[in-house]
Amino acid sequence: MFGLRTQIYLKRLKGIVVFSEGFVKFLKSKDNSNHLNVMEKVEHIGIAVRSLTDAIPKYEQLLGTPCYKTEEVASEQVRTAFFKQGESKIELLESMSPDGVIAQFIEKRGEGLHHIAFAVSDIRAEMEKKKADGFQLLNAEPKTGADNKLVCFIHPKSAGGVLVELCQERNDE
């Protein structure tokens, strides 16, 4: 029903977490001692799927909780569906375009884990810190993401093979 990669990462939601050495280095960064607001928590895990119509019922059954929100992010050519399991969220991602980032990801790697997102209180400061620590940001400025967030992605090549999303709750004034 689910790919092995997806099953492994869903099991990790229950507290069993094994990360690559490079990803652990990313989490620790070079000097977190002067930066108290480093990754506050895992905000969500993003999973690429071919079809939300097919995936939502599967994940509702798997997680034992209903999808609480669906949303389109036109700038990213993606439709999302969110589930909450305890303090953790799962974001399903479906491409809105055959040449979208999610469609390309699925073509190359198949359905499964796409990214892990960490909540931060000041995304711009965190972006500057990660950039100074040598991590490659995929965007120079935060972008509007799903679920009322400002987001920035860090290239997997500089984060131990994991696509990392920094996200901050938007405070629209």
N, C-alpha and C positions, 0 to 999 in steps of 0.2 A: 504494500500500500504506500509506504514512504521509502525513499532511498536511504541507504545505510548512513550516509553523511547526515541527513536530516534527523534520523533516529538518534544518532550519537549526540548531536547538539541539543535535541529536545531532552534527552536524559540529563544533560548538563544543567538544565534548568532546575533540576532537583538537587543540585549541589555537588555533582561530580564534574569537576572541571579540570581538563588537562590541556595545557597550551604549549605551543612550540617554544623553544628557547628564545627565538627572535621576538615572539609576541610578548613574552614575559619582560624582555628588555624594553619593549615599547611601553608596557604598562608602568614600568618603573621609571622610564625616561632616564636622562643623565643626571638630573638633580632635582628631585621633587621637594627637597627640604625647604626651599624658599617659596614654595607654591602650595598653599593649603587646599586649593579647590581643584586639584587634579581629579580625574575621573570620579565623580561622586557615586555613581552606581551604574550597573548595566541598565540602560533605559529600555532597550528592546533588542531582539534578534530578528534580522531580516531574512526571509526565506523566499527565494525566487520560485514561482510556479507558472505553469503554462496557462492555467485557467482558474480564476477565483471561483467561478461557478462550481467547478469540480473540487477545488481544494477546501473551500470554506466548510462544507459538511464533514469532510474528513478530519479537519482540525478541530471542529466542534466536538466530534466523537472522541478524538484522541485526547484532547485537553479537558473534556467534560465541562466546557463553558461556551457560551454563544459568542459569536463575532459581535463586538459592540460598536464597530464603526467601519464604514467603507468610505473611501475618498479618492478622488483623482488629483494627481499632481501633474498638471499639463506640462509644466516646464521640464519635467523629468520623463515625460511620456510613460507614466506608470499609474496603475490603479492599485490601491492598497486596501487591505482588510486587517483589522486589529483584534487581538485577543488578549485578555489579561489573565494571568495565572499567578496568583499571589502578588508579589511586588514586581514580577517580570511581565513584559509584554512580548508578544510575537506579532511581527508585521509580515503579512504575505504580500508579495509584489508580483503583479502581472503587467507585462508590457502592453502599452496601447498602440504600439507600432512594430512592424516586423523588423525594423532596423534600430529599435530602441535598445538602450543599455541592458535591460533585463532580458530581452529576446536574444541579444548577442551572448549574454552570460549563459543562458540555457542552451543555446546552440553549441557553445564551447564545452560546458561542464555539466549540463543537465540540470534538472530541478534540484534545489537544495539550498544549503546555507549560502547566503549572499554577503551579509555583513553583520557586525556586532556594533551596537550603538551605545555610547556612554553619555550620560547626562553631565553637563558642566554648567556652572553658574555664570561664567563670562566667556562666551565662545571666542570672542576676538582675542582676549588675553591667552586663552588656551591654544589658539591657532598660532599666535606669535611664539609661545613657549615651545610647541611641538616643532615649528619651523626652525627655531634656534637650536633645538636638540637634534636637528638633522633629518627630521621626518618630512617626506614629500607630501604636501597638501595638493589635493586635486582641484581645489578652487581657492582663489585669492581672497574672496570675500564670502561670508556666510550666505547661504541661499535659503529661500523659503522651502521648507519640507512639509511632509504630512504631519498630522496630529498637532498642529499649531506650534511647530518648532522651526528654529533657525538651525541649519545644518552645514557641516563641512566634512568632507571625506579625506581620509589619509590613504595614500597608495599602499596596496598590499606588499609591494616590494620593500617598503621601508618599515613595515609593521609585522614582520615574521610571516608573511603570506596571508594575512587576514585583512580584508577591507574593513577599516574602522570608520565609524561615523561619530563625530562629536555633535551633540545636539543640546540646544538650550531652549527652554520655554520662551515663546515670544511674548513680549510685553508691549503690545500695541498701545500707543498713547494717542 
